[in-house]
Amino acid sequence: MKGPSLALHERIAENVRNAASSWMFFGCVNAAAACYMLYQQLSVNDFDPYPFTFLNLILAVFTFDLEILIMIAQRAGERAALRQERYALGIAEASLEIAKTSVATLDALQSMQEEERRRDAVLHEIITRMDSNEHAQTDLIRGLHLWSVSREE
């Protein structure tokens, strides 16, 4: 994984790993080894005759170095994955806290709504009583008025 979170040596290892895992690299290494062996067989100067001990030594060191670079790149990838996992866990925990807060807010709003319904019912009852009292008072005043009119006559 490339990115600014990797150190320079980790980015180099990542690039080497990516290059070494290509068909082009495979073909180039095999072509170079074949050219070396062909040159040694056809050369008058028998520097590294068959079984090509020096070539085997170079390839062994190269393989060892390549394995180490691949392991460095894998460790860097594992650390990056661990950082991403921790980040995702942090986001999940924050989301859970937001959800809990939202549920608590909804519960509070529902209880407030219930309380308002109860208040509205009480106010409605009071207004109904006041209306009935007003009607009763109006009827009483009319009755008194009729009584006083009938007395005067």
N, C-alpha and C positions, 0 to 999 in steps of 0.2 A: 504494500500500500504506500503510494507516494503521498507526500504532503508535508506541510511545514512542521508537523508534530514529530517527524523523524529526524534524528541527528544525521550529520553528514555521512558518517561511516555506515549508518543504516540505509541511507538512500543509495550509497554506492553498492552495498551488498544487494539491495533490492534490484538495482539496475543490472548487476551481474547475473543475479538469479533469473531475471526476466530474459536476458540475452542468452544465457546458457540453456534455457528451456525452449529454444527455438530450433526448427529444422535447419535453419541457415548455420547456426553454431555447430550443430551435429555434423553437417556436411563439410564445413570448413575444417574442423578438427580431424575428421577422417581423411580429408584430402591432404592436409598438411602431413599427417602421419604416413600416408601412402607415398607422397612425394619424397619424404625423408628416407623411407625404406628403399624406394626406387633409386634415389641418388646414392645411397650407401652401397647398393648392390652393383650399380654401374660405375661407381667411382674407382679410380686407380688407388686413391688414398683410402685405405680401409680403416677409417677412424672408428666406426661402430658397426662391426660385422654382425651378421645374423647370429644370435637372436635379438640384436639391437638393445643391448643392456642400457646404454645411455638414454635411448628413447624411452625405454620402460621407466627409468629413473625420473626423467622429465615429466612423463605422463602421470606417474605416481604422485609427484609433488604437486603437479597441476590439479589432479583429482582431489588431493588432500585440501589444497587451498580453496578449491571450488566448493567442497563440502562445508568447510568452515564458513564461507561467505553465504551459502544457502542457509545454514543454521542461524547465522546472524540475522538474515532477512526474515526467517521464520519467527524468531524471537521478537523482532520488531513488529511483525504482523500480529503476534499474540498479544503484545503489550498494547498495540493500537486497538485490537478487538476488545481487550479488557477495559480500556478507557471508554470505548463506545458502549460497552455493556454497563459500566458504571454511570455513564451519562444517561443512557436509556432508563436505568433504574431510578436515577434522580428525577427524570421527567415523569416516570410512572408514579413515584411517591408524591410529587407535586400535584399531579392530576388527581390522585386519590384525596389529597388534602382539599383541593378545590371542590371535588365532588362532595366530600363530607361537609364543607362549609355551605355548599349549595343546598344540600339536604336540610341542614340546620336552618338556613335562611327560609326555605320553603315551609318547614315546620312552624317557624315563628310567624310567617305571613299567614299560614292557615289558622293558627291560634288567634292571631289578631282579627282575621276575618270572622271567625266564630264569635269572638268577643263583640265585634261590631254588630253581628246579627242579633246577639242577645240584647245589646243596647237598643238596637232598632225596634226589637219586639217590645222592650220596656217602654220606649218612647211612644210607640204606636198605642200601647195600652193606656198610657197617661193621656195621650191626645184623645183617644176614644172616650175615656172617662170625663175629660174636660168637655168634650162635645156633648156627651149625655147630660152632664151637669148644666151646661149652657142651655140645652133644650129644656131641662127641668126648670131652670130659673126663668126662662122665657115663658114657659107654660104657667109658672107660678105668678109671674107679673101679669100675664094676660088674665089669669083667673082673678087676681086681686083687682085689676082694672075693671073687669066685668062685674065683679062683686060691688065695687064702689059705684059704678054706673047704675047698677040695678038698685042700689040703696038710695041713690039720689032720686030716682024716679018714684 
